[in-house]
């Protein structure tokens, strides 16, 4: 049955995006035990086996039910206050949790799991919630260092590109365009965002001027998660585009060129940020007309997005384009030959109902 989220006039002015390394850490921890939804993340899971073998995550697993349903204490993944908050900033807020609040939320989390609630660890944490907060913060820090920190620049780039892409959709086509392909379980109609859930009853949430936070995620895939209780602003966590190729190993020489063609592969990997046709043509030593044709094909394939600024059109990679380019052996990609020019190569690094 669906969850209907109803927007008022004020809510339309309070839509924001953010990235949360803390929430992403907890979703990665959940993914370790989600045998029903590994899919795209299998290469990452295989790579993490050695790190996980020596990692004590028992405190986190006690309060991060996997698979859902189940309640995860809100203090574990507090809502991001600013779009670019660091993991350290978010962890500091977790460490500052009021023990009384932690006790109430841990009790709620364990209420539907009597076997877990009777475990020695659960009893110890409920008996000393201040110690429990410290243990959960330390476990989160260990999980971050082992599971996410080495890959975070790549993950952050994908998530920030997702936000840029969706922000342009919102600016150019409003909420109807934004929600049209955000996730198959989301739909928008006449001021109501519907989340198609797996529950047996219909739910209704009025935003009442609070707006909504859209939180793209790598590890929440393939689900959509919603949160409404304080301290959360009403939030929808959804899978970012481009995760299908995120964990791909570097391809052997020429594979991306064989997939896309040498010219389009060179354009895709050379595009590091918003760039014009003229700038790319100069960088690659190609005719502007050739670069323009390649850009059009890549945009139509969903690998690039474009926007007009003044008299020029700027292009940048979508999350899908970032993931595809990140999997390429960039040093092996070069532009096709052009008359009287060199052939430079340019390294480039850049998704629970």
Buried (B, 14 or more C-beta within 10 A) or exposed (E): EBBBBBBBEEBBEBBBBBBBBBBBBBBBBBBBEBEEBBEBBEEBBEBBEEBBEEBEBEBBBBBBBBEBEBBBBBBBBBBBEEEEBEBEBBBEBBEEBEBEBBBBBBBEBBEEBEEBBEBEBBEEBBEBBEEBBBBBBBBBBBBBBBBBBEBBEBBBBBBBBBBBBBBBBBEEEEBEBBBEEBBEBBBBEEEBBBBBBEEEEEBEBEBEEBBBBBBBBBBBBBBBBBBBEEEBBBBBBBBBBBBBBBBBEBBEEBBBBEEBBBBBBBBBBBBBEBBBBEBBBEBBBBEBEBBBBBBBBBBEBBBBBBBEEEEEBBBBBBBBBBBBBBBBBBEBBBBBEBEEEEEEBBEBEBBBB
